[in-house]
Amino acid sequence: MASGGGNYRNGTHRNSLKGTTTTATDRPLSVNSNPSKPALKSKSLSSVGASSGLRKSGPGSPGGGAAKDHAGVPGRVRVAVRLRPRNAEELVADADFADCVELQPELKGLKLRKNNWDTDTYEFDEVLTEFASQKRVYEVVAKPVVESVLNGYNGTIMAYGQTGTGKTYTLGRLGEEDTADRGIMVRAMEDILADVSSESDSVSVSYLQLYMESLQDLLDPTNDNISIVEDPKSGDVSLPGATLVEIRDQQSFLELLQLGEAHRYAANTKLNTESSRSHAVLMVHVKRSVKGREPALSCENSNGTSMAKSLRPPLVRKGKLVVVDLAGSERIDKSGSEGHALEEAKSINRTLSALGKCINALAENSAHIPVRDSKLTRLLRDSFGGTARTSLVITIGPSPRHRGETASTIMFGQRAMKVENMLKLKEEFDYKSLARRLDIQLDKLIMEHERKQKAFEDEIERITIDARNQISEAERNYADAMEKERLKYQKEYMESINKLEEKWMMNQQKQGGEREMVSTAEEVTELEKLLSKETSLRKAAEQELNNLKSQIAQFKMSEASANSEILKLRKMLEDEAYQKEKLEGEISMLQTQLLQLSFEADETRRRLDRGGLGKVPGGLDSLISQVRPQLKNSENGEKASVAKLFEQVGLQKILSLLEAEDADVRIHAVKVVANLAAEETNQQKIVEAGGLGSLLMLLRSSDDETIHRVAAGAIANLAMNETNQELIMSQGGIGLLSNTAANAQDPQTLRMVAGAIANLCGNDKLQTKLRGEGGIKALLGMVKCGHPDVLAQVARGIANFAKCESRASTQGSKTGRSLLIEDGALPWIVQNANNDVSPIRRHVELALCHLAQHGKLSFSSEVLWRFLFIKIFIIGLQSPNCRSECQRHDKRRCLMGASPHLSRLCTGRHKNSCRSDTYF
């Protein structure tokens, strides 16, 4: 405390009598720094002003000019003092006494009277007299903080003082009767709503009270024990259990404040008829989109550039405004509190004492800050010594009876002015907006492709119809012309015959006797002329016929040209179909990336909540480093994406997507499961998690052939394990595969189904059940497709089945006729024994050899036996696997001993002429 005539600023004393100044360190105070403890009365005002004036806020300081403190220390806590005018009681009780404080607003200072002749002088950032309006208080105390919050910084406005000095009036006055009385809360929300955009920005509010060390929700009184969560890395404080209400207009905010004030604790004491018994905390969260700025992404090629642009998330700034209306400090003997009110007063004084200890430790750069002594200090951890811009208004009264409380309040403000915060901009990336933008782009691409595909198909249909019409018209014209010419020449011929007959009859009647010979000669001559004329007419008709034939040939050439054009159009249609399939693959890859981005966005959001803003750029670089390799190498990228998706999401979540309503999501999910099933290490996990049952359910319930194809491929991979084979059979898998094969049109779907059945055919225990449920007939039914890949899988399944039958016959566990032959597989096997496709021929050879080793094939005739015998050995001798004489001898011996019927054929009644060598 200074003596009379002394001058204080920021807790330092200047002795004007000596004319000398002692200078303390000019380094700004912060939580992280730990300079030597400065003496309270040794640091001069001039040295503080000079050292502070050298520090300038950088380009990132909040609010432009508003972010720069008048004292010259960026981020320092700003303190304003406000004097309450005398109330009615003080006008009567203290009428004979002068005020204990004297304000000097022009010097931004005040004098506190110790007695009639001695005063202490203090300086603050702002001094507000009892005549200062609410608007003036808001502009000098709160408006710079609000501007900082709108620019992406955290801000705190707090009122501290004795009970009954006007803290709630300064902060929370609603101004319902007179708008000029509106407090800082109402005016701050007016400025925020006027500056934000309703389309791209959002404002949300929480209203709480700290009562008896219990944090309660004023908007939901039932929520009376809210926990405080602190990030151990960044120190950020969050309240996950508090009610968060989005604000659209000022009226809804006023209604929210009225609701909160109705639930706040208050009591009537000797010092204040409506004394607040809890600390009120208003939290305003402002989220704004940053326009004109995008994170820099670079790619080496144009495709990479376009993809990088499409993956640029929008930048948002998140500011938080905290307005704290502290309960007033009071002395028990003056307030007259007793009973429960006494306990409330003790709790209030304890929390204010804990806050004072933290302010003292921060002002003195103590190595330990006791922020965990109270929930109030934990809530205000970011406000004092943190990253928020903080303004403190201390309220005092003029009564000399309360000089001790007034002095304590003034010293609290002086110590708070020494606290310096490190302001930080709160920016992050909006991954949800990016996901929505990618969805819109995908929908547009799909719609544009479908529109072009429809227009192309319509054009092909129109050209085809025009060509058919032209051909039909030409054929009709040709037929009409030919019919007209035929009728014309037939009519002329009949007329000529009739004329000749008439002339001949007339000549016969007129001439007689001797002239008959002459007439006959003349008649012959005339007939010869007519014949010559008819010959000429016939030649002309033939020439006309040739002309018509040439026209027909031209029409046929036109038809061939039209057919060629149709073939070209069909080829173009096939190219378009290929492009469509390629585009669908790209869309699938984008969907994979979108799903990955969604999970990474959640992970990044959780990391942001835990680690603060400083790790966001690193997360974005990691995302770009993952996307680029996928663009350069789609295959490796797809495997890496599936593996990463498996690790991050988990198998159970991937399998749950198989039941999604969106068909594209189901297709994508079953592809992921198929890729995972291709690795043996994942097969057991998929089966244990219920993946096999989900795949079989897709075959049963889905009508999409793409899902059938991929699901059958996944089942084929799982069927490579003997345990999984029994599970597939027990769950009716062979029947579902048979139905899928019967309804499939795509050869690739048939290939996948045939591969799955072929794997099941290799299990000795499942032979009878597989055949009984139609597995062999399903294989033989797929040969109608004629596709080499499908036939190769069919041949492999028959070879596996024949091998198991041969093994069972050799071991004596199976007798009777071969099940393959009973189902009619032998004709197809013999027919494809010399197939040009190597995989088909190889599996057919193995099937024939295994069938020949079966003990009782029971053929109906010796002729069929002899044919099969010759066929098997020709195949065996031509096979690359049986070139040596030794191998051919072993094969002969194997087949000769395979069946008594075959031995009888070669050693019985054909003994002399049908030795075994004869068949070779």
Beta strands, then each sheet from edge to edge (+ up, - down):
strand 1: 7-9
strand 2: 12-14
strand 3: 78-83
strand 4: 101-104
strand 5: 109-113
strand 6: 119-123
strand 7: 126-128
strand 8: 155-161
strand 9: 202-211
strand 10: 214-217
strand 11: 229-230
strand 12: 237-238
strand 13: 245-246
strand 14: 266-267
strand 15: 275-276
strand 16: 279-289
strand 17: 315-325
strand 18: 389-396
strand 19: 427-429
sheet 1: 1+ 2-
sheet 2: 7+ 3+ 18+ 8+ 17+ 16- 9+ 10-
sheet 3: 7+ 3+ 18+ 8+ 17+ 19-
sheet 4: 7+ 3+ 18+ 8+ 17+ 16- 9+ 13-
sheet 5: 4+ 5- 6+
sheet 6: 11+ 12-
sheet 7: 14+ 15-
end
